[in-house]
Amino acid sequence: MMRPQLASALQAARSASRGFATASPVTSAARNHKVVVIGGGTAGLAISHQLLRSGRFVKDDIAVVDPAIWHHYQPGWTLVGGGVKTREQLRQPLHGLIDPKLKFYNESVGTFSPEENYITLGNSNKINYDHLVVAPGITLDFGSIKGLSEALAAPDSSVSTVYSYDTCANVFPSIEKLQKGSAIFTQPAGVIKCAGAPQKIMWLALDYWKKAGLYNPSNPAASPIKISFATGTPTMFGVPKYSAKLEELRKERGVEGLFQHDLISIEGKKATFARPNGESSVTRDFDLLHVVPKMGPHGFVKNSTLANSAGYVDVDDATTRHKKYSNVWSAGDASSLPTSKTAAAVTAEAPVLVQNLLRSIDGKEPDAAYDGYTSCPLTTEYGKVLLAEFKYGGVPKETFGNWFGIDQAIPRKEFYQLKKHFFPWVYYESMVSGKWGGPKGWL
């Protein structure tokens, strides 16, 4: 029997992450704005506040649209899964993060009408704009894996995931509970948030079991627990430099690599994986299964004229401006920008978008260019992080490498302190208020 609260949460998550399918009344009759920003997540807040800080706008010139009650620091959910933080430490009420000079519509989005420069809210009200920024993030598709929702909601389940607020707190108890058997950690093929997270939690679990005497990396065959990483991709990571180091760690620690194994169904304690090129599917028994669901664009984006064939907002890779509508912009996970979908990417995308949007208001062409910068602070054990930083083409762009000549492919305790303490602090203190530029420091 499912836990009622979790079952309800998973059902809601199927249709929309952060609740974009919900509806609530809009109280203001004034619905004309110079800029409308869709999304109160990382990208939406950073962009709207950077625009406000430009000094070019007065109260209610900029509107933010998002139906969410809470804003989550999602990069921290891996640490929740590792027993290091609580999920409650990593969220704040969304309305408290939005400057009073911004008009906040706590409402869902119905449709876009870019030819007429307005959007329709979920309650059928219309909002007119001069410029539109589309940054609602992406949604988790729990239904993409048969049996996943039921497995996550089952009492004392051995299936868990760090990829949602409602489930991340169940991960560490399942790690603590396992004394012997097969532990499988999965990663789907296709686009997901933070492509390093599926193995971050695996490395933390391995380290926990090692310290508990349940796993010996030097002799995994004789260990009570066996660990497998089943990924729909052909390698450990998409950037060759970091992938090589992670593959080295995988072999050193005796983790079985199941490459191009894409989880498609869960039944009892059996997991079935699709294989490429017409190969037969593979079914594996498990005693612990950490799952990453497939992800994709929200329906109201995917089904609009703003989207490309994959369903993402179709913008120029450098300027973040829409390829068809010159007054539409996008950044963050919802955009078509061909880089990893991380909060770190937003630190570099947002200033480019803001500068180019302001130039467009002045009748000038965009002159700022985004180079694809993104980052993944990848925990390899408790107390150490491999700090992957790279740009378009999988080319490393390392902050500390440039400053101090440090090889960031080597896991370091200093990087772990950044992930555990500094990044969450600077996120809420400076990034969502439009004052943080990532590697460039404070704006």
Salt bridges, closest charged atoms under 4 A:
ASP61 OD2 - LYS34 NZ 3.65
ASP66 OD2 - ARG18 NH2 2.79
GLU88 OE2 - ARG87 NE 3.40
GLU115 OE2 - LYS324 NZ 3.95
ASP207 OD2 - LYS211 NZ 3.26
GLU247 OE2 - ARG250 NH2 2.74
GLU247 OE2 - LYS251 NZ 3.79
GLU248 OE2 - LYS245 NZ 3.21
GLU256 OE1 - ARG284 NH2 2.75
ASP262 OD2 - LYS294 NZ 2.83
GLU279 OE1 - ARG275 NH2 3.09
ASP285 OD1 - LYS270 NZ 2.65
ASP314 OD1 - LYS323 NZ 3.57
ASP362 OD1 - ARG56 NH2 2.59
GLU365 OE1 - ARG321 NH1 3.46
ASP367 OD2 - ARG359 NH1 3.35
ASP371 OD2 - LYS397 NZ 2.47
GLU381 OE2 - ARG253 NH2 3.35
GLU398 OE2 - LYS241 NZ 2.95
ASP407 OD1 - LYS241 NZ 3.07
